[in-house]
Amino acid sequence: MKALAIIPARGGSKRLPRKNLALVGGLPLVCHSIRAALGAGATPHVSTEDDEIARVAAAHGAIVCARPIALAQDRTTTEAVITDWWRRLPKDERPDAIVLLQPSTLILGDASAVVRDMLHALAATGADSVVAVTVDEHEAFAGRIYPREGGVGDWRPHRPAGSRPRTQDIRWQAREEGAAYAFTAQHWATKGDRMGGAMKAYPMPRHSVVDIDTERDLVAARALYDAMSTVARTA
């Protein structure tokens, strides 16, 4: 199965400026995604409007797709970015499968193995799409805080206390983290969606992914990455 990876990496992030170039383990986030794709045998294509990101991506083995400024805005959807890349891709270079890797959602551990497993699942099961999810058995205790920002807000649990099961009896829930998706080229060509059709989930441990949106997230990602790297070296 021929696979290509599309890696969206714009330069204009607001909450954490230049976050796709932020260093974790001495490597820019965009390069972690590039390495994951290369290690899984999926040629990485980086979509960016930013010259510095383009240079870094190319230096680390990615093919750069110059993204229009109009598609590098705060409200630009991921599907719009993939559509732009897909339209530019010569038909004779189109793959059997597409992997979407988002640099700001860092996979801790062997990210290439995750990509390989997802591609294998796509081929072996005949699925249209596979989504990486984290597993959590505590969703029965979830709720919302009002107002969302600041202070001590009202707590509105999704389930009243009397109807909550014991934690050991709770069926696992899964959450889409946004780290990785795999889907067939045929599904994308007909549906224009990274998910959908016959879908499969690729479950990952709860603390194996870090979504990096703020400086605090970045500090946590660096600490977790370094800790996991130390464990891997001493195992």
CYANA upper distance limits for C-alpha pairs under 8 A (distance plus 0.5 A):
  1 MET  CA     95 PRO  CA      8.36
  1 MET  CA     96 ASP  CA      6.41
  1 MET  CA     97 ALA  CA      7.55
  1 MET  CA    123 ALA  CA      8.25
  2 LYS  CA     42 ALA  CA      7.95
  2 LYS  CA     95 PRO  CA      5.63
  2 LYS  CA     96 ASP  CA      5.73
  2 LYS  CA     97 ALA  CA      6.87
  3 ALA  CA     41 GLY  CA      7.83
  3 ALA  CA     42 ALA  CA      5.36
  3 ALA  CA     43 THR  CA      7.31
  3 ALA  CA     95 PRO  CA      5.81
  3 ALA  CA     96 ASP  CA      6.47
  3 ALA  CA     97 ALA  CA      5.22
  3 ALA  CA     98 ILE  CA      6.09
  3 ALA  CA     99 VAL  CA      7.65
  4 LEU  CA     42 ALA  CA      5.25
  4 LEU  CA     43 THR  CA      5.30
  4 LEU  CA     44 PRO  CA      6.55
  4 LEU  CA     45 HIS  CA      7.74
  4 LEU  CA     95 PRO  CA      6.68
  4 LEU  CA     97 ALA  CA      7.13
  4 LEU  CA     98 ILE  CA      5.66
  4 LEU  CA     99 VAL  CA      6.71
  5 ALA  CA     37 ALA  CA      6.74
  5 ALA  CA     42 ALA  CA      6.21
  5 ALA  CA     43 THR  CA      6.33
  5 ALA  CA     44 PRO  CA      5.10
  5 ALA  CA     45 HIS  CA      6.32
  5 ALA  CA     98 ILE  CA      6.19
  5 ALA  CA     99 VAL  CA      4.96
  5 ALA  CA    100 LEU  CA      6.22
  5 ALA  CA    101 LEU  CA      7.45
  6 ILE  CA     44 PRO  CA      6.62
  6 ILE  CA     45 HIS  CA      5.44
  6 ILE  CA     46 VAL  CA      6.48
  6 ILE  CA     47 SER  CA      7.63
  6 ILE  CA     82 ILE  CA      7.71
  6 ILE  CA     98 ILE  CA      7.70
  6 ILE  CA     99 VAL  CA      6.68
  6 ILE  CA    100 LEU  CA      5.58
  6 ILE  CA    101 LEU  CA      6.96
  7 ILE  CA     30 VAL  CA      8.26
  7 ILE  CA     33 SER  CA      7.63
  7 ILE  CA     34 ILE  CA      8.25
  7 ILE  CA     44 PRO  CA      7.52
  7 ILE  CA     45 HIS  CA      6.50
  7 ILE  CA     46 VAL  CA      5.16
  7 ILE  CA     47 SER  CA      6.57
  7 ILE  CA    100 LEU  CA      6.58
  7 ILE  CA    101 LEU  CA      5.68
  7 ILE  CA    102 GLN  CA      6.40
  7 ILE  CA    103 PRO  CA      7.65
  8 PRO  CA     46 VAL  CA      6.40
  8 PRO  CA     47 SER  CA      5.38
  8 PRO  CA     48 THR  CA      6.95
  8 PRO  CA     78 THR  CA      8.10
  8 PRO  CA     81 VAL  CA      7.63
  8 PRO  CA    101 LEU  CA      8.03
  8 PRO  CA    102 GLN  CA      6.79
  8 PRO  CA    103 PRO  CA      8.08
  9 ALA  CA     20 ASN  CA      6.64
  9 ALA  CA     30 VAL  CA      7.34
  9 ALA  CA     46 VAL  CA      7.17
  9 ALA  CA     47 SER  CA      6.47
  9 ALA  CA     48 THR  CA      5.73
  9 ALA  CA     53 ILE  CA      7.95
  9 ALA  CA    102 GLN  CA      8.13
  9 ALA  CA    103 PRO  CA      7.50
 10 ARG  CA     20 ASN  CA      7.87
 10 ARG  CA     47 SER  CA      7.92
 10 ARG  CA     48 THR  CA      5.42
 10 ARG  CA     49 GLU  CA      6.47
 10 ARG  CA     50 ASP  CA      6.85
 10 ARG  CA     53 ILE  CA      8.37
 10 ARG  CA     72 ALA  CA      6.51
 11 GLY  CA     17 PRO  CA      8.38
 11 GLY  CA     18 ARG  CA      6.18
 11 GLY  CA     19 LYS  CA      8.29
 11 GLY  CA     20 ASN  CA      7.58
 11 GLY  CA     48 THR  CA      7.69
 11 GLY  CA     49 GLU  CA      7.31
 11 GLY  CA     50 ASP  CA      5.77
 11 GLY  CA     53 ILE  CA      7.60
 11 GLY  CA     72 ALA  CA      8.49
 12 GLY  CA     17 PRO  CA      7.24
 12 GLY  CA     18 ARG  CA      7.07
 12 GLY  CA     72 ALA  CA      7.89
 12 GLY  CA     73 GLN  CA      8.18
 13 SER  CA     17 PRO  CA      5.64
 13 SER  CA     18 ARG  CA      6.58
 13 SER  CA     19 LYS  CA      7.14
 13 SER  CA     74 ASP  CA      8.24
 15 ARG  CA    213 ASP  CA      6.77
 15 ARG  CA    214 THR  CA      6.35
 16 LEU  CA    213 ASP  CA      6.49
 16 LEU  CA    214 THR  CA      5.71
 16 LEU  CA    215 GLU  CA      6.79
 18 ARG  CA     22 ALA  CA      7.13
 19 LYS  CA     29 LEU  CA      8.01
 19 LYS  CA    104 SER  CA      7.69
 19 LYS  CA    213 ASP  CA      8.40
 20 ASN  CA     28 PRO  CA      7.17
 20 ASN  CA     29 LEU  CA      5.74
 20 ASN  CA     30 VAL  CA      5.92
 20 ASN  CA     53 ILE  CA      8.25
 20 ASN  CA    103 PRO  CA      6.81
 20 ASN  CA    104 SER  CA      6.87
 21 LEU  CA     28 PRO  CA      5.10
 21 LEU  CA     29 LEU  CA      6.19
 21 LEU  CA     30 VAL  CA      6.88
 21 LEU  CA     53 ILE  CA      7.48
 22 ALA  CA     27 LEU  CA      8.32
 22 ALA  CA     28 PRO  CA      5.66
 22 ALA  CA     29 LEU  CA      6.40
 23 LEU  CA     27 LEU  CA      5.47
 23 LEU  CA     28 PRO  CA      4.89
 23 LEU  CA     29 LEU  CA      6.73
 24 VAL  CA     28 PRO  CA      6.80
 24 VAL  CA     29 LEU  CA      7.09
 24 VAL  CA    218 LEU  CA      8.41
 24 VAL  CA    221 ALA  CA      7.64
 24 VAL  CA    222 ARG  CA      5.76
 24 VAL  CA    225 TYR  CA      7.76
 25 GLY  CA    222 ARG  CA      7.08
 25 GLY  CA    225 TYR  CA      7.25
 25 GLY  CA    226 ASP  CA      7.06
 27 LEU  CA     31 CYS  CA      6.87
 27 LEU  CA     32 HIS  CA      7.35
 28 PRO  CA     32 HIS  CA      7.24
 29 LEU  CA     33 SER  CA      7.35
 29 LEU  CA    103 PRO  CA      5.85
 29 LEU  CA    104 SER  CA      7.11
 29 LEU  CA    106 LEU  CA      7.94
 30 VAL  CA     34 ILE  CA      6.93
 30 VAL  CA     53 ILE  CA      8.50
 30 VAL  CA     57 ALA  CA      7.60
 30 VAL  CA    103 PRO  CA      5.51
 30 VAL  CA    104 SER  CA      8.33
 31 CYS  CA     35 ARG  CA      6.53
 31 CYS  CA     56 VAL  CA      8.37
 31 CYS  CA     57 ALA  CA      7.08
 31 CYS  CA     60 HIS  CA      7.20
 31 CYS  CA    103 PRO  CA      8.43
 32 HIS  CA     36 ALA  CA      6.69
 32 HIS  CA    103 PRO  CA      7.58
 32 HIS  CA    106 LEU  CA      8.27
 33 SER  CA     37 ALA  CA      6.80
 33 SER  CA    101 LEU  CA      6.65
 33 SER  CA    102 GLN  CA      7.62
 33 SER  CA    103 PRO  CA      6.16
 34 ILE  CA     38 LEU  CA      6.69
 34 ILE  CA     44 PRO  CA      6.29
 34 ILE  CA     57 ALA  CA      8.07
 34 ILE  CA     60 HIS  CA      7.76
 34 ILE  CA     61 GLY  CA      7.87
 34 ILE  CA     62 ALA  CA      6.99
 35 ARG  CA     39 GLY  CA      6.41
 35 ARG  CA    112 SER  CA      7.82
 36 ALA  CA     40 ALA  CA      6.85
 36 ALA  CA    110 ASP  CA      8.38
 36 ALA  CA    111 ALA  CA      5.69
 36 ALA  CA    112 SER  CA      4.65
 36 ALA  CA    113 ALA  CA      8.40
 36 ALA  CA    115 VAL  CA      7.51
 37 ALA  CA     41 GLY  CA      6.82
 37 ALA  CA     42 ALA  CA      5.48
 37 ALA  CA     43 THR  CA      6.88
 37 ALA  CA     44 PRO  CA      6.29
 37 ALA  CA    112 SER  CA      6.76
 37 ALA  CA    115 VAL  CA      7.47
 38 LEU  CA     42 ALA  CA      6.04
 38 LEU  CA     43 THR  CA      6.52
 38 LEU  CA     44 PRO  CA      7.17
 38 LEU  CA    112 SER  CA      8.08
 39 GLY  CA    112 SER  CA      5.60
 39 GLY  CA    113 ALA  CA      8.36
 40 ALA  CA    112 SER  CA      5.55
 40 ALA  CA    113 ALA  CA      7.27
 40 ALA  CA    115 VAL  CA      6.49
 40 ALA  CA    116 ARG  CA      5.57
 41 GLY  CA    116 ARG  CA      8.38
 42 ALA  CA     99 VAL  CA      8.25
 43 THR  CA     62 ALA  CA      7.78
 43 THR  CA     63 ILE  CA      8.40
 44 PRO  CA     61 GLY  CA      8.16
 44 PRO  CA     62 ALA  CA      5.57
 44 PRO  CA     63 ILE  CA      6.74
 45 HIS  CA     62 ALA  CA      6.05
 45 HIS  CA     63 ILE  CA      5.16
 45 HIS  CA     64 VAL  CA      6.15
 45 HIS  CA     65 CYS  CA      7.11
 46 VAL  CA     54 ALA  CA      8.08
 46 VAL  CA     57 ALA  CA      7.39
 46 VAL  CA     62 ALA  CA      6.90
 46 VAL  CA     63 ILE  CA      6.67
 46 VAL  CA     64 VAL  CA      5.39
 46 VAL  CA     65 CYS  CA      6.34
 47 SER  CA     64 VAL  CA      6.61
 47 SER  CA     65 CYS  CA      5.19
 47 SER  CA     66 ALA  CA      6.51
 47 SER  CA     67 ARG  CA      6.23
 47 SER  CA     81 VAL  CA      7.95
 47 SER  CA     85 TRP  CA      7.66
 48 THR  CA     53 ILE  CA      7.49
 48 THR  CA     54 ALA  CA      7.08
 48 THR  CA     64 VAL  CA      7.89
 48 THR  CA     65 CYS  CA      7.01
 48 THR  CA     66 ALA  CA      6.05
 48 THR  CA     67 ARG  CA      5.50
 48 THR  CA     72 ALA  CA      8.19
 49 GLU  CA     54 ALA  CA      8.33
 49 GLU  CA     66 ALA  CA      6.22
 49 GLU  CA     67 ARG  CA      5.24
 49 GLU  CA     68 PRO  CA      6.67
 49 GLU  CA     69 ILE  CA      6.57
 49 GLU  CA     72 ALA  CA      7.22
 50 ASP  CA     54 ALA  CA      6.65
 51 ASP  CA     55 ARG  CA      6.74
 52 GLU  CA     56 VAL  CA      6.74
 53 ILE  CA     57 ALA  CA      6.44
 54 ALA  CA     58 ALA  CA      6.59
 54 ALA  CA     64 VAL  CA      6.59
 54 ALA  CA     66 ALA  CA      8.48
 55 ARG  CA     59 ALA  CA      6.64
 56 VAL  CA     60 HIS  CA      6.91
 57 ALA  CA     61 GLY  CA      7.07
 57 ALA  CA     62 ALA  CA      5.85
 57 ALA  CA     63 ILE  CA      8.00
 57 ALA  CA     64 VAL  CA      7.53
 58 ALA  CA     62 ALA  CA      5.36
 58 ALA  CA     63 ILE  CA      6.60
 58 ALA  CA     64 VAL  CA      6.95
 65 CYS  CA     85 TRP  CA      7.28
 67 ARG  CA     71 LEU  CA      7.11
 67 ARG  CA     72 ALA  CA      7.74
 67 ARG  CA     81 VAL  CA      8.32
 67 ARG  CA     84 ASP  CA      8.19
 68 PRO  CA     72 ALA  CA      7.37
 69 ILE  CA     73 GLN  CA      7.73
 71 LEU  CA     76 THR  CA      6.19
 71 LEU  CA     80 ALA  CA      7.76
 71 LEU  CA     81 VAL  CA      7.07
 72 ALA  CA     76 THR  CA      6.75
 76 THR  CA     80 ALA  CA      7.25
 76 THR  CA     81 VAL  CA      8.07
 77 THR  CA     81 VAL  CA      7.16
 78 THR  CA     82 ILE  CA      6.80
 79 GLU  CA     83 THR  CA      6.51
 79 GLU  CA    192 GLY  CA      7.51
 79 GLU  CA    193 ASP  CA      6.98
 79 GLU  CA    194 ARG  CA      7.69
 80 ALA  CA     84 ASP  CA      6.74
 81 VAL  CA     85 TRP  CA      6.84
 82 ILE  CA     86 TRP  CA      6.47
 83 THR  CA     87 ARG  CA      6.61
 83 THR  CA    192 GLY  CA      7.82
 84 ASP  CA     88 ARG  CA      7.02
 85 TRP  CA     89 LEU  CA      6.78
 89 LEU  CA     93 GLU  CA      7.13
 89 LEU  CA     94 ARG  CA      7.15
 90 PRO  CA     94 ARG  CA      7.14
 94 ARG  CA    185 ALA  CA      8.24
 95 PRO  CA    185 ALA  CA      6.96
 96 ASP  CA    184 THR  CA      6.46
 96 ASP  CA    185 ALA  CA      5.83
 96 ASP  CA    186 GLN  CA      8.05
 97 ALA  CA    119 LEU  CA      8.15
 97 ALA  CA    182 ALA  CA      7.47
 97 ALA  CA    183 PHE  CA      6.22
 97 ALA  CA    184 THR  CA      4.77
 97 ALA  CA    185 ALA  CA      5.59
 98 ILE  CA    182 ALA  CA      6.15
 98 ILE  CA    183 PHE  CA      5.92
 98 ILE  CA    184 THR  CA      6.51
 98 ILE  CA    185 ALA  CA      6.69
 99 VAL  CA    115 VAL  CA      8.17
 99 VAL  CA    180 ALA  CA      7.53
 99 VAL  CA    181 TYR  CA      6.08
 99 VAL  CA    182 ALA  CA      4.90
 99 VAL  CA    183 PHE  CA      7.09
100 LEU  CA    180 ALA  CA      6.09
100 LEU  CA    181 TYR  CA      5.56
100 LEU  CA    182 ALA  CA      6.85
100 LEU  CA    194 ARG  CA      8.37
101 LEU  CA    179 ALA  CA      6.40
101 LEU  CA    180 ALA  CA      5.35
101 LEU  CA    181 TYR  CA      7.33
102 GLN  CA    106 LEU  CA      8.25
102 GLN  CA    178 GLY  CA      7.38
102 GLN  CA    179 ALA  CA      6.01
102 GLN  CA    180 ALA  CA      7.26
103 PRO  CA    179 ALA  CA      8.13
104 SER  CA    211 ASP  CA      6.59
104 SER  CA    212 ILE  CA      5.69
104 SER  CA    213 ASP  CA      7.73
105 THR  CA    177 GLU  CA      7.97
105 THR  CA    178 GLY  CA      7.02
105 THR  CA    179 ALA  CA      5.46
105 THR  CA    209 VAL  CA      7.13
105 THR  CA    210 VAL  CA      6.08
105 THR  CA    211 ASP  CA      4.83
105 THR  CA    212 ILE  CA      6.46
106 LEU  CA    179 ALA  CA      7.12
106 LEU  CA    209 VAL  CA      6.09
106 LEU  CA    210 VAL  CA      5.71
106 LEU  CA    211 ASP  CA      6.90
106 LEU  CA    212 ILE  CA      7.94
106 LEU  CA    221 ALA  CA      8.23
107 ILE  CA    111 ALA  CA      6.21
107 ILE  CA    179 ALA  CA      7.28
107 ILE  CA    208 SER  CA      6.53
107 ILE  CA    209 VAL  CA      5.15
107 ILE  CA    210 VAL  CA      7.20
108 LEU  CA    208 SER  CA      5.61
108 LEU  CA    209 VAL  CA      6.26
108 LEU  CA    210 VAL  CA      8.05
108 LEU  CA    224 LEU  CA      8.21
108 LEU  CA    225 TYR  CA      6.64
108 LEU  CA    228 MET  CA      7.88
109 GLY  CA    208 SER  CA      7.68
109 GLY  CA    225 TYR  CA      8.23
109 GLY  CA    228 MET  CA      7.25
109 GLY  CA    229 SER  CA      8.10
110 ASP  CA    114 VAL  CA      7.27
111 ALA  CA    115 VAL  CA      6.95
112 SER  CA    116 ARG  CA      6.63
113 ALA  CA    117 ASP  CA      6.49
114 VAL  CA    118 MET  CA      6.67
115 VAL  CA    119 LEU  CA      6.71
115 VAL  CA    180 ALA  CA      8.00
116 ARG  CA    120 HIS  CA      6.60
117 ASP  CA    121 ALA  CA      6.58
118 MET  CA    122 LEU  CA      6.67
118 MET  CA    130 VAL  CA      6.90
118 MET  CA    131 VAL  CA      8.38
118 MET  CA    132 ALA  CA      8.36
118 MET  CA    181 TYR  CA      8.30
118 MET  CA    182 ALA  CA      6.87
118 MET  CA    202 TYR  CA      7.12
119 LEU  CA    123 ALA  CA      6.85
119 LEU  CA    182 ALA  CA      6.91
120 HIS  CA    124 ALA  CA      6.34
121 ALA  CA    125 THR  CA      6.25
121 ALA  CA    126 GLY  CA      8.46
121 ALA  CA    127 ALA  CA      8.16
121 ALA  CA    130 VAL  CA      7.94
121 ALA  CA    200 LYS  CA      8.42
122 LEU  CA    126 GLY  CA      6.44
122 LEU  CA    127 ALA  CA      5.73
122 LEU  CA    128 ASP  CA      7.41
122 LEU  CA    129 SER  CA      7.08
122 LEU  CA    130 VAL  CA      6.87
122 LEU  CA    182 ALA  CA      7.65
122 LEU  CA    183 PHE  CA      7.58
122 LEU  CA    184 THR  CA      8.15
122 LEU  CA    200 LYS  CA      8.44
123 ALA  CA    127 ALA  CA      7.61
127 ALA  CA    183 PHE  CA      8.47
127 ALA  CA    197 GLY  CA      8.10
127 ALA  CA    198 ALA  CA      5.54
127 ALA  CA    199 MET  CA      6.26
127 ALA  CA    200 LYS  CA      7.09
128 ASP  CA    183 PHE  CA      6.08
128 ASP  CA    184 THR  CA      6.12
128 ASP  CA    187 HIS  CA      6.41
128 ASP  CA    195 MET  CA      8.34
128 ASP  CA    196 GLY  CA      7.52
128 ASP  CA    197 GLY  CA      5.96
128 ASP  CA    198 ALA  CA      5.58
128 ASP  CA    199 MET  CA      6.50
129 SER  CA    181 TYR  CA      7.81
129 SER  CA    182 ALA  CA      6.09
129 SER  CA    183 PHE  CA      4.55
129 SER  CA    184 THR  CA      7.03
129 SER  CA    187 HIS  CA      8.28
129 SER  CA    194 ARG  CA      7.58
129 SER  CA    195 MET  CA      6.03
129 SER  CA    196 GLY  CA      6.86
129 SER  CA    197 GLY  CA      7.37
129 SER  CA    198 ALA  CA      7.03
129 SER  CA    199 MET  CA      5.44
129 SER  CA    200 LYS  CA      6.89
130 VAL  CA    181 TYR  CA      6.32
130 VAL  CA    182 ALA  CA      5.60
130 VAL  CA    183 PHE  CA      6.71
130 VAL  CA    195 MET  CA      7.76
130 VAL  CA    199 MET  CA      6.16
130 VAL  CA    200 LYS  CA      5.19
130 VAL  CA    201 ALA  CA      6.05
130 VAL  CA    202 TYR  CA      7.11
131 VAL  CA    176 GLU  CA      7.74
131 VAL  CA    180 ALA  CA      6.96
131 VAL  CA    181 TYR  CA      5.20
131 VAL  CA    182 ALA  CA      7.04
131 VAL  CA    195 MET  CA      7.80
131 VAL  CA    199 MET  CA      8.14
131 VAL  CA    200 LYS  CA      7.03
131 VAL  CA    201 ALA  CA      5.59
131 VAL  CA    202 TYR  CA      6.35
132 ALA  CA    176 GLU  CA      7.06
132 ALA  CA    177 GLU  CA      7.62
132 ALA  CA    178 GLY  CA      7.95
132 ALA  CA    179 ALA  CA      7.29
132 ALA  CA    180 ALA  CA      6.07
132 ALA  CA    181 TYR  CA      6.73
132 ALA  CA    201 ALA  CA      6.48
132 ALA  CA    202 TYR  CA      5.09
132 ALA  CA    203 PRO  CA      6.50
132 ALA  CA    204 MET  CA      7.44
133 VAL  CA    174 ALA  CA      6.33
133 VAL  CA    175 ARG  CA      5.71
133 VAL  CA    176 GLU  CA      5.13
133 VAL  CA    177 GLU  CA      6.38
133 VAL  CA    201 ALA  CA      7.00
133 VAL  CA    202 TYR  CA      6.46
133 VAL  CA    203 PRO  CA      5.53
133 VAL  CA    204 MET  CA      6.42
134 THR  CA    174 ALA  CA      5.94
134 THR  CA    175 ARG  CA      5.84
134 THR  CA    176 GLU  CA      7.22
134 THR  CA    177 GLU  CA      7.33
134 THR  CA    203 PRO  CA      6.11
134 THR  CA    204 MET  CA      5.22
134 THR  CA    205 PRO  CA      6.07
134 THR  CA    206 ARG  CA      5.49
134 THR  CA    207 HIS  CA      8.40
134 THR  CA    208 SER  CA      8.28
134 THR  CA    209 VAL  CA      8.35
135 VAL  CA    172 TRP  CA      6.94
135 VAL  CA    173 GLN  CA      6.30
135 VAL  CA    174 ALA  CA      4.94
135 VAL  CA    175 ARG  CA      7.02
135 VAL  CA    203 PRO  CA      6.77
135 VAL  CA    204 MET  CA      6.80
135 VAL  CA    205 PRO  CA      6.43
135 VAL  CA    206 ARG  CA      5.95
136 ASP  CA    172 TRP  CA      6.36
136 ASP  CA    173 GLN  CA      5.81
136 ASP  CA    174 ALA  CA      6.42
136 ASP  CA    175 ARG  CA      8.13
136 ASP  CA    206 ARG  CA      6.69
137 GLU  CA    167 THR  CA      7.65
137 GLU  CA    170 ILE  CA      6.57
137 GLU  CA    171 ARG  CA      6.93
137 GLU  CA    172 TRP  CA      5.03
137 GLU  CA    173 GLN  CA      6.22
138 HIS  CA    142 ALA  CA      7.77
138 HIS  CA    167 THR  CA      7.38
138 HIS  CA    170 ILE  CA      7.92
138 HIS  CA    172 TRP  CA      8.32
138 HIS  CA    173 GLN  CA      8.21
139 GLU  CA    173 GLN  CA      7.02
140 ALA  CA    158 HIS  CA      7.97
140 ALA  CA    159 ARG  CA      7.18
140 ALA  CA    164 ARG  CA      6.78
140 ALA  CA    165 PRO  CA      8.11
140 ALA  CA    170 ILE  CA      8.07
141 PHE  CA    157 PRO  CA      7.46
141 PHE  CA    158 HIS  CA      7.85
141 PHE  CA    159 ARG  CA      7.59
141 PHE  CA    164 ARG  CA      7.89
142 ALA  CA    157 PRO  CA      6.46
142 ALA  CA    158 HIS  CA      6.53
142 ALA  CA    159 ARG  CA      8.26
143 GLY  CA    155 TRP  CA      7.47
143 GLY  CA    156 ARG  CA      5.98
143 GLY  CA    157 PRO  CA      4.33
143 GLY  CA    158 HIS  CA      5.32
143 GLY  CA    159 ARG  CA      8.25
144 ARG  CA    155 TRP  CA      6.48
144 ARG  CA    156 ARG  CA      5.78
144 ARG  CA    157 PRO  CA      6.76
144 ARG  CA    158 HIS  CA      8.05
145 ILE  CA    153 GLY  CA      6.09
145 ILE  CA    154 ASP  CA      6.00
145 ILE  CA    155 TRP  CA      5.37
145 ILE  CA    156 ARG  CA      6.91
146 TYR  CA    153 GLY  CA      5.54
146 TYR  CA    154 ASP  CA      5.49
146 TYR  CA    155 TRP  CA      7.16
146 TYR  CA    156 ARG  CA      8.36
147 PRO  CA    153 GLY  CA      6.15
147 PRO  CA    154 ASP  CA      7.62
148 ARG  CA    153 GLY  CA      7.92
159 ARG  CA    163 SER  CA      7.08
159 ARG  CA    164 ARG  CA      7.13
160 PRO  CA    164 ARG  CA      7.30
165 PRO  CA    169 ASP  CA      6.72
165 PRO  CA    170 ILE  CA      6.77
166 ARG  CA    170 ILE  CA      7.04
174 ALA  CA    203 PRO  CA      8.10
177 GLU  CA    209 VAL  CA      7.99
177 GLU  CA    211 ASP  CA      8.02
179 ALA  CA    209 VAL  CA      7.86
181 TYR  CA    194 ARG  CA      7.34
181 TYR  CA    195 MET  CA      8.22
182 ALA  CA    194 ARG  CA      7.94
183 PHE  CA    187 HIS  CA      7.23
183 PHE  CA    188 TRP  CA      7.59
183 PHE  CA    194 ARG  CA      6.86
183 PHE  CA    195 MET  CA      7.64
184 THR  CA    188 TRP  CA      6.92
185 ALA  CA    189 ALA  CA      6.52
186 GLN  CA    190 THR  CA      6.71
187 HIS  CA    191 LYS  CA      6.22
187 HIS  CA    192 GLY  CA      7.78
187 HIS  CA    193 ASP  CA      8.11
187 HIS  CA    197 GLY  CA      7.93
188 TRP  CA    192 GLY  CA      5.09
188 TRP  CA    193 ASP  CA      6.27
188 TRP  CA    194 ARG  CA      7.29
195 MET  CA    199 MET  CA      7.57
204 MET  CA    208 SER  CA      7.11
210 VAL  CA    217 ASP  CA      7.96
210 VAL  CA    221 ALA  CA      6.59
211 ASP  CA    217 ASP  CA      7.51
212 ILE  CA    217 ASP  CA      5.46
212 ILE  CA    218 LEU  CA      6.25
212 ILE  CA    221 ALA  CA      7.94
213 ASP  CA    217 ASP  CA      6.72
213 ASP  CA    218 LEU  CA      8.07
214 THR  CA    218 LEU  CA      6.92
215 GLU  CA    219 VAL  CA      6.80
216 ARG  CA    220 ALA  CA      6.77
217 ASP  CA    221 ALA  CA      6.56
218 LEU  CA    222 ARG  CA      6.68
219 VAL  CA    223 ALA  CA      6.81
220 ALA  CA    224 LEU  CA      6.61
221 ALA  CA    225 TYR  CA      6.39
222 ARG  CA    226 ASP  CA      6.56
223 ALA  CA    227 ALA  CA      6.60
224 LEU  CA    228 MET  CA      6.58
225 TYR  CA    229 SER  CA      6.58
226 ASP  CA    230 THR  CA      6.68
227 ALA  CA    231 VAL  CA      6.84
228 MET  CA    232 ALA  CA      6.64
229 SER  CA    233 ARG  CA      6.73
230 THR  CA    234 THR  CA      6.83
231 VAL  CA    235 ALA  CA      6.41
